[in-house]
Amino acid sequence: MAESINIELVTPSEMLFTDTADMVVVPGSEGVFGVLPRHAATLANLQRGEINVYNSGSITRRFFIDGGVADVLPERVIILAERAVDLDSVSIQQLEERAVNATESEASFIAAVKNAI
Amino acid sequence: MANLKDLKTRINSVKSTQKITSAMKMVAAAKLRRAQEVAEAGRPYSSRMQQVISGLAANANKSNAPELLVGREDVKTHLLIVVSADKGLCGGFNGSIARQTRQEINRLENEGKSVLVYMVGKKAADNLGREILNKTFERIENLQGSNVDYNKVKGVAEKILLGFADNQFDQVSIIYNQFVNAITQNVVVAPLIPANVVGEQENESLVVYDYEPEQNELLELLLPRNITTQIFSALLESSAAELAARMTAMDNATRNAGDMIDSLTLVYNRTRQANITKELIEIISGAEAL
């Protein structure tokens, strides 16, 4: 079995996801890029978009973030995102509840999440 | 000699105070657990953010780095963000914040800087009262406890960044109570602008990073976010610390009330006994006189 990479997805209020995987694809502000084990150390700004965690060739977890920063080292990735949603567990209904008294920027994020589901 | 009826009233009033304080202690203890969890869940983000910024700062070209990182050369005005509670009855919590703020203001003014304060929470502002009358940059309430909200904090941070860009102040630091454990809170003064980058350089600077976009551009993006994060985590810590302080204070109050009830009850019983004895003596001496 090939090596795997440690992934941490952290938001201000919680550690949303932490696990190892074969690859993770993140939405860099200068283009989407995949991170495999032994990736060169990179610090990248992220834009709004999907984070896909790959295991044995297929997507196993999907998240949606509203921009952030990825700190990549050969053995691990830390993704810091101000807002993040787990696309596998969130429901349209939950999103709509959140949208009720959301600020403008949050509302547009929620709309984007709905599209991604 | 104290009147029996007065003593009884007194005992009852202390008893009902005790009921209130013990209920408040219980409520604070229950809320504390939740607040502590929230504060601890928020720590990874702020510590990692700090780590990223420190790594970036260690490799940054100091000559054209953003002002948020290196600070301004000529510091005229200093903004203090003071985080206290909206409610009292939490022991020395607000008092120690006010004391530290006073010290900090004196220290800065002795250095020849003028001081502005951003009061978060009602109590420290009440406590400092007139001393900060002409120094208040802004006051905000209802941001503590279960009301700590990242989006609201972002609004606060944006206002501070605007004020900084507008040259209203050249340095910013934040004063808050850090939650250590249920009985200990530490008053912390942490710098926000220029950013606090001590400690992490050694292990981070060994790695040569690729930056996307350029380093300084990245710093410009991250430093404002870092300020929001630091204020947010300070608020979380302060909320947990407030509940811990209230719990301890109310526990002491409950115990003191208990002691007071004991000693009052003793006086009450003695008085009652004395009255009975007095009546007996009166009866006996009345009977003997016959």
Chai-1 contact restraints between the chains, C-beta under 6 A:
chainA,res_idxA,chainB,res_idxB,connection_type,confidence,min_distance_angstrom,max_distance_angstrom,comment,restraint_id
A,V10,B,P44,contact,1.0,0.0,6.0,A-B,restraint_1
A,V10,B,Y45,contact,1.0,0.0,6.0,A-B,restraint_2
A,V10,B,R48,contact,1.0,0.0,6.0,A-B,restraint_3
A,P12,B,G42,contact,1.0,0.0,6.0,A-B,restraint_4
A,P12,B,Y45,contact,1.0,0.0,6.0,A-B,restraint_5
A,P12,B,Y150,contact,1.0,0.0,6.0,A-B,restraint_6
A,P12,B,F232,contact,1.0,0.0,6.0,A-B,restraint_7
A,S13,B,G42,contact,1.0,0.0,6.0,A-B,restraint_8
A,E14,B,A41,contact,1.0,0.0,6.0,A-B,restraint_9
A,M15,B,P44,contact,1.0,0.0,6.0,A-B,restraint_10
A,E30,B,E212,contact,1.0,0.0,6.0,A-B,restraint_11
A,A40,B,D210,contact,1.0,0.0,6.0,A-B,restraint_12
A,A41,B,V207,contact,1.0,0.0,6.0,A-B,restraint_13
A,A41,B,Y209,contact,1.0,0.0,6.0,A-B,restraint_14
A,T42,B,D210,contact,1.0,0.0,6.0,A-B,restraint_15
A,L43,B,Y209,contact,1.0,0.0,6.0,A-B,restraint_16
A,L43,B,Y211,contact,1.0,0.0,6.0,A-B,restraint_17
A,A44,B,E212,contact,1.0,0.0,6.0,A-B,restraint_18
A,N45,B,L218,contact,1.0,0.0,6.0,A-B,restraint_19
A,N45,B,L221,contact,1.0,0.0,6.0,A-B,restraint_20
A,D71,B,V52,contact,1.0,0.0,6.0,A-B,restraint_21
A,I78,B,R48,contact,1.0,0.0,6.0,A-B,restraint_22
A,L80,B,R48,contact,1.0,0.0,6.0,A-B,restraint_23
A,L80,B,M49,contact,1.0,0.0,6.0,A-B,restraint_24
A,T103,B,N151,contact,1.0,0.0,6.0,A-B,restraint_25
